[in-house]
Amino acid sequence: MGAGQIFRRTSHAVAPAWRQSRGRIWLVVVVLAVLVIAILSVGTGSVAIPPLTALKILLARLPFVTLAADWPASSAAILLDIRLPRVALVALAGAGLASSGAAYQGVFRNPLADPYLIGVASGAGLGAICAIVLRMRFPGLVGAFGVPLGAFAGALVTVALVYVFGRVGRGMPTTTLLLAGVALGTLASALSTFVLLRAGQQIGLISAFLLGGYGSAGWEPVLIVAPLVAIGFGTLLLLARPLNLLLFDEEQAGQLGVHVERAKLIAVVAATLTTAAPVAFSGPIGFVGLIVPHAARLLVGADHRRLLPLSALGGAGFLMLADLLARTIVAPEELPLGVVTAFAGVPFFLYLLRRAKNAAFF
């Protein structure tokens, strides 16, 4: 039995009423958890800001909310101008990577499809690095959206090649998917290294980018990434019903009125956009799109109407927590974010491979 067959057998396009109710409960729980992690994240740093103070500073910025400013002005400046933009960008990256992972798994009908494992994140990183080098050498040629566009182009080319080389007949077995993803991801990484060696004085900047991290990003990247992730995620939500039907069989989905190839193309482009936009500013960060959708699927099932929102929220919370650990484990130094997610993701991936072998995935 193939990976897609097992994946489809455990998936349901329409969840029963009890699962829908449980899905809403888990959604509320995850929202509250994300808010708590966000408050802790913006308050943690070389200058500690108590959670209650951080919450009051944030609430004071809301319209129609008046609070006495009993906190130091420096605390407000640090939180609003330095930490909040970083946390917001991390949350957007986690939401984009996790929702795209859920979409790739649905489109390819393969539980191991992930932006990092199938090489899409590496392709996006290559495109972003090329755009960064071009912007350094020709400042007037590449504007503010040049890096996200480069990442999107690199990711789109990579996922198209994975689809071409990983497809066997009418399906996409786990073996060929992973082999195609590893081969193309390795090629993209090698090309990134080549560009890195040719970058000259900017080699440090690009090296930090490849390891995955944010630093003092400011609000400009957030204002660029947010609408791109919103467009990609919104498109995926509109495709929730076709994605549900594709879990069963392309022929059955076509009989139920789904234009299969068009739906798959739009879903892949939207998922690639939600991957490329965060990667453009953070570098390739692995395993978010693998761990979070699996956890969300265990909680609410495979119905994409609930799976996608829960994956996005869970991805935001997971990556914010990883970023919090990256900033505190070896403080005052900071670990690259990709290192933290790899420590969490590699054991999970090996567990999935072991489980796949026992279930005769291959």
C-alpha positions as CSV (number, residue, x, y, z in Angstrom):
1,M,0.0,0.0,0.0
2,G,1.4,3.4,-1.0
3,A,1.8,6.5,1.2
4,G,-1.0,8.3,-0.6
5,Q,-3.4,5.3,0.0
6,I,-2.7,5.3,3.7
7,F,-2.9,9.1,3.8
8,R,-6.3,9.0,2.0
9,R,-7.6,6.2,4.1
10,T,-7.1,8.1,7.3
11,S,-8.5,11.4,5.9
12,H,-12.1,12.5,5.8
13,A,-13.5,15.3,3.7
14,V,-16.4,16.0,6.1
15,A,-15.7,15.6,9.7
16,P,-18.5,14.4,12.1
17,A,-20.2,16.8,14.4
18,W,-18.2,15.8,17.5
19,R,-14.9,16.4,15.6
20,Q,-16.1,19.8,14.5
21,S,-16.9,20.8,18.1
22,R,-13.5,19.5,19.2
23,G,-11.9,21.4,16.4
24,R,-13.3,24.7,17.7
25,I,-12.2,23.9,21.2
26,W,-8.7,23.2,20.1
27,L,-8.7,26.4,18.0
28,V,-9.5,28.4,21.1
29,V,-6.8,26.6,23.1
30,V,-4.1,27.2,20.5
31,V,-5.1,30.9,20.1
32,L,-4.6,31.3,23.9
33,A,-1.3,29.4,23.8
34,V,0.0,31.6,20.9
35,L,-1.0,34.8,22.8
36,V,0.9,33.6,26.0
37,I,4.0,32.6,23.9
38,A,3.9,36.0,22.2
39,I,3.7,37.9,25.5
40,L,6.6,35.9,26.9
41,S,8.6,36.4,23.7
42,V,8.3,40.2,23.6
43,G,9.2,40.4,27.3
44,T,12.3,38.2,27.2
45,G,15.7,39.7,26.4
46,S,18.7,41.5,27.9
47,V,16.2,44.0,29.4
48,A,13.4,41.9,31.0
49,I,9.9,43.2,30.7
50,P,7.4,41.4,33.1
51,P,4.5,39.7,31.2
52,L,1.8,42.0,32.8
53,T,3.8,45.1,31.8
54,A,4.3,43.8,28.3
55,L,0.5,43.1,28.0
56,K,-0.3,46.6,29.3
57,I,2.1,48.2,26.8
58,L,0.4,46.3,23.9
59,L,-3.1,47.0,25.1
60,A,-2.3,50.7,25.4
61,R,-1.6,50.8,21.6
62,L,-5.1,49.6,20.8
63,P,-7.8,52.1,19.8
64,F,-10.3,53.1,22.5
65,V,-8.1,51.7,25.3
66,T,-6.7,54.1,27.9
67,L,-4.2,52.9,30.4
68,A,-1.9,54.9,32.8
69,A,1.6,54.6,31.5
70,D,3.3,53.3,34.7
71,W,6.2,51.7,32.8
72,P,9.5,53.1,31.7
73,A,9.5,54.8,28.3
74,S,12.6,52.7,27.4
75,S,10.6,49.5,28.0
76,A,7.9,50.6,25.6
77,A,10.5,51.5,22.9
78,I,12.3,48.2,23.2
79,L,9.1,46.2,23.1
80,L,7.3,48.1,20.2
81,D,10.3,48.9,18.0
82,I,12.7,46.0,18.5
83,R,11.0,42.9,19.9
84,L,7.5,43.1,18.6
85,P,8.5,43.3,14.9
86,R,10.8,40.3,15.3
87,V,8.1,38.3,17.1
88,A,5.5,39.3,14.4
89,L,7.9,38.2,11.6
90,V,8.6,34.9,13.4
91,A,4.9,34.3,13.8
92,L,4.2,35.0,10.1
93,A,7.0,32.7,9.1
94,G,5.7,29.9,11.3
95,A,2.1,30.4,10.0
96,G,3.3,30.4,6.4
97,L,5.5,27.4,6.6
98,A,3.0,25.3,8.6
99,S,0.0,26.1,6.3
100,S,2.0,25.5,3.2
101,G,3.2,22.1,4.6
102,A,-0.5,21.1,5.2
103,A,-1.3,22.2,1.7
104,Y,1.6,20.3,0.1
105,Q,0.7,17.1,2.0
106,G,-2.9,17.4,0.7
107,V,-1.9,18.2,-2.9
108,F,0.7,15.4,-3.2
109,R,-1.4,13.1,-1.0
110,N,1.8,12.3,0.9
111,P,2.2,12.8,4.7
112,L,6.0,13.5,4.3
113,A,5.6,16.5,1.9
114,D,7.1,19.5,3.6
115,P,8.6,22.8,2.2
116,Y,12.0,21.8,3.6
117,L,12.1,18.1,2.8
118,I,11.0,18.5,-0.8
119,G,13.5,21.2,-1.4
120,V,11.1,24.2,-1.8
121,A,12.6,26.1,1.1
122,S,16.1,25.5,-0.3
123,G,15.0,26.8,-3.7
124,A,13.4,29.8,-2.1
125,G,16.7,30.4,-0.2
126,L,18.7,30.3,-3.4
127,G,16.3,32.7,-5.1
128,A,16.5,35.1,-2.2
129,I,20.3,34.9,-2.0
130,C,20.5,35.7,-5.7
131,A,18.2,38.7,-5.2
132,I,20.3,39.9,-2.2
133,V,23.5,39.8,-4.2
134,L,21.9,41.6,-7.1
135,R,20.6,44.3,-4.7
136,M,24.1,44.7,-3.2
137,R,25.7,45.2,-6.6
138,F,22.8,47.0,-8.3
139,P,20.9,48.9,-5.6
140,G,18.5,50.6,-8.0
141,L,17.6,47.3,-9.8
142,V,16.2,45.3,-7.0
143,G,13.5,47.1,-4.8
144,A,11.9,46.2,-1.5
145,F,10.0,43.3,-3.1
146,G,13.0,42.0,-5.0
147,V,14.1,39.5,-2.4
148,P,10.6,38.0,-1.9
149,L,10.1,37.8,-5.6
150,G,13.4,36.0,-6.0
151,A,12.5,33.6,-3.2
152,F,9.1,32.9,-4.8
153,A,10.7,32.3,-8.3
154,G,13.3,29.9,-6.8
155,A,10.6,28.0,-4.8
156,L,8.2,27.8,-7.7
157,V,10.9,26.3,-10.0
158,T,11.9,23.8,-7.3
159,V,8.4,22.6,-6.6
160,A,7.7,22.2,-10.3
161,L,10.8,20.1,-10.8
162,V,10.0,18.0,-7.7
163,Y,6.5,17.4,-9.2
164,V,8.0,16.4,-12.5
165,F,10.7,14.1,-11.2
166,G,8.8,12.7,-8.2
167,R,5.7,11.7,-10.0
168,V,5.3,8.0,-10.9
169,G,2.2,7.3,-13.1
170,R,-0.7,9.0,-11.4
171,G,0.8,9.1,-7.9
172,M,3.7,10.4,-6.0
173,P,5.3,7.7,-3.8
174,T,7.2,8.7,-0.7
175,T,10.5,7.3,-2.0
176,T,10.5,9.3,-5.3
177,L,9.2,12.4,-3.6
178,L,11.9,12.4,-1.0
179,L,14.6,11.5,-3.5
180,A,13.6,14.2,-5.8
181,G,13.3,16.7,-3.0
182,V,16.7,15.8,-1.5
183,A,18.4,15.9,-4.9
184,L,17.0,19.3,-5.9
185,G,17.3,20.7,-2.4
186,T,21.0,19.7,-2.3
187,L,21.5,21.2,-5.7
188,A,19.9,24.5,-4.6
189,S,22.1,24.4,-1.4
190,A,25.2,23.9,-3.5
191,L,24.3,26.8,-5.8
192,S,23.7,28.9,-2.7
193,T,27.1,28.0,-1.4
194,F,28.6,29.0,-4.8
195,V,26.9,32.3,-4.7
196,L,28.0,32.7,-1.1
197,L,31.6,32.3,-2.1
198,R,31.3,34.9,-4.8
199,A,29.6,37.4,-2.5
200,G,32.8,39.0,-1.3
201,Q,32.5,41.3,1.7
202,Q,28.8,40.3,2.3
203,I,29.6,36.7,3.0
204,G,28.8,37.1,6.7
205,L,25.3,38.5,6.0
206,I,24.4,35.7,3.6
207,S,25.9,33.0,6.0
208,A,23.6,34.2,8.7
209,F,20.7,34.1,6.3
210,L,21.4,30.5,5.4
211,L,21.4,29.4,9.0
212,G,17.9,31.0,9.5
213,G,17.4,33.9,11.9
214,Y,16.0,37.4,12.3
215,G,18.1,39.7,14.4
216,S,16.8,43.3,14.5
217,A,14.5,43.1,11.5
218,G,12.3,46.2,12.1
219,W,8.8,46.7,10.8
220,E,9.6,46.8,7.0
221,P,9.9,43.1,6.5
222,V,6.7,42.5,8.5
223,L,4.8,44.9,6.2
224,I,6.2,43.1,3.1
225,V,5.7,39.5,4.4
226,A,2.2,39.9,6.0
227,P,0.2,40.7,2.8
228,L,2.0,37.9,0.9
229,V,1.3,35.3,3.5
230,A,-2.3,36.5,3.9
231,I,-2.9,36.2,0.1
232,G,-1.4,32.7,0.0
233,F,-3.2,31.5,3.1
234,G,-6.5,33.1,2.0
235,T,-6.2,31.3,-1.4
236,L,-5.6,28.0,0.4
237,L,-8.6,28.5,2.6
238,L,-10.8,29.1,-0.5
239,L,-9.4,25.8,-1.9
240,A,-10.3,23.8,1.3
241,R,-13.1,21.8,-0.4
242,P,-11.0,20.8,-3.5
243,L,-8.1,19.9,-1.2
244,N,-10.4,17.7,0.8
245,L,-11.7,15.9,-2.3
246,L,-8.2,15.5,-3.6
247,L,-7.3,13.4,-0.6
248,F,-9.4,10.6,-2.0
249,D,-8.7,10.4,-5.7
250,E,-8.2,12.8,-8.5
251,E,-10.8,10.9,-10.7
252,Q,-13.4,11.1,-7.9
253,A,-12.6,14.7,-7.3
254,G,-13.1,15.5,-11.0
255,Q,-16.5,13.6,-10.9
256,L,-17.6,15.8,-8.0
257,G,-16.9,19.0,-10.0
258,V,-13.3,19.8,-9.1
259,H,-11.1,21.0,-12.0
260,V,-8.2,18.9,-10.6
261,E,-5.2,20.3,-12.5
262,R,-6.3,23.9,-12.0
263,A,-7.0,23.4,-8.3
264,K,-3.6,21.7,-7.8
265,L,-1.8,24.4,-9.7
266,I,-3.4,27.2,-7.7
267,A,-2.8,25.4,-4.4
268,V,0.9,24.7,-5.2
269,V,1.4,28.4,-6.2
270,A,-0.3,29.6,-3.1
271,A,1.6,27.2,-0.8
272,T,4.8,28.2,-2.5
273,L,4.1,31.9,-1.9
274,T,3.4,31.3,1.8
275,T,6.8,29.5,1.9
276,A,8.8,31.9,-0.1
277,A,7.7,35.1,1.7
278,P,9.1,34.1,5.1
279,V,12.2,32.4,3.7
280,A,13.1,35.7,1.9
281,F,13.8,37.3,5.3
282,S,14.6,34.3,7.5
283,G,16.5,31.8,5.4
284,P,15.4,28.1,5.1
285,I,14.0,26.9,8.4
286,G,13.2,23.2,8.4
287,F,10.6,20.9,9.8
288,V,7.9,23.5,10.8
289,G,5.8,22.4,7.8
290,L,6.2,18.7,8.8
291,I,5.7,18.7,12.6
292,V,2.8,21.2,12.9
293,P,0.4,19.9,10.3
294,H,0.8,16.4,11.7
295,A,0.0,17.6,15.2
296,A,-3.0,19.6,13.9
297,R,-4.3,16.6,11.9
298,L,-4.3,14.5,15.1
299,L,-6.3,17.1,16.8
300,V,-8.9,18.1,14.2
301,G,-8.7,15.6,11.4
302,A,-7.8,16.1,7.8
303,D,-10.6,18.6,6.9
304,H,-8.7,21.5,5.5
305,R,-11.3,24.0,6.7
306,R,-10.1,23.4,10.2
307,L,-6.6,21.9,9.5
308,L,-5.3,25.0,7.7
309,P,-6.2,27.6,10.4
310,L,-5.0,25.4,13.2
311,S,-1.8,24.7,11.3
312,A,-1.2,28.4,10.8
313,L,-1.8,29.2,14.5
314,G,0.3,26.2,15.6
315,G,3.1,27.1,13.3
316,A,3.2,30.7,14.6
317,G,3.3,29.4,18.2
318,F,5.8,26.7,17.5
319,L,8.3,29.1,15.7
320,M,7.9,31.8,18.3
321,L,8.7,29.2,21.0
322,A,11.7,28.0,19.0
323,D,12.8,31.7,18.7
324,L,12.4,32.2,22.4
325,L,14.6,29.2,23.1
326,A,17.2,30.3,20.5
327,R,17.5,33.6,22.4
328,T,17.7,32.2,25.9
329,I,19.5,28.8,25.8
330,V,23.0,30.3,25.4
331,A,22.2,33.9,26.4
332,P,23.6,36.4,25.8
333,E,24.5,34.7,22.6
334,E,21.8,33.6,20.2
335,L,21.4,30.3,18.4
336,P,20.3,30.3,14.7
337,L,16.6,29.5,14.6
338,G,17.2,26.7,12.1
339,V,19.3,24.9,14.6
340,V,16.5,24.8,17.2
341,T,13.9,23.6,14.7
342,A,16.3,20.9,13.5
343,F,16.7,19.6,17.0
344,A,13.0,19.3,17.3
345,G,12.3,18.2,13.7
346,V,14.9,15.5,13.0
347,P,13.7,13.0,15.7
348,F,10.1,13.6,14.6
349,F,11.1,12.9,11.0
350,L,12.9,9.8,11.9
351,Y,9.9,8.6,13.9
352,L,7.7,9.2,10.8
353,L,10.1,7.3,8.6
354,R,10.1,4.4,11.1
355,R,6.3,4.5,11.3
356,A,6.1,4.6,7.5
357,K,8.4,1.6,7.2
358,N,6.3,-0.4,9.6
359,A,3.1,0.6,7.7
360,A,4.6,-0.5,4.4
361,F,4.8,3.0,3.0
362,F,7.6,1.9,0.6
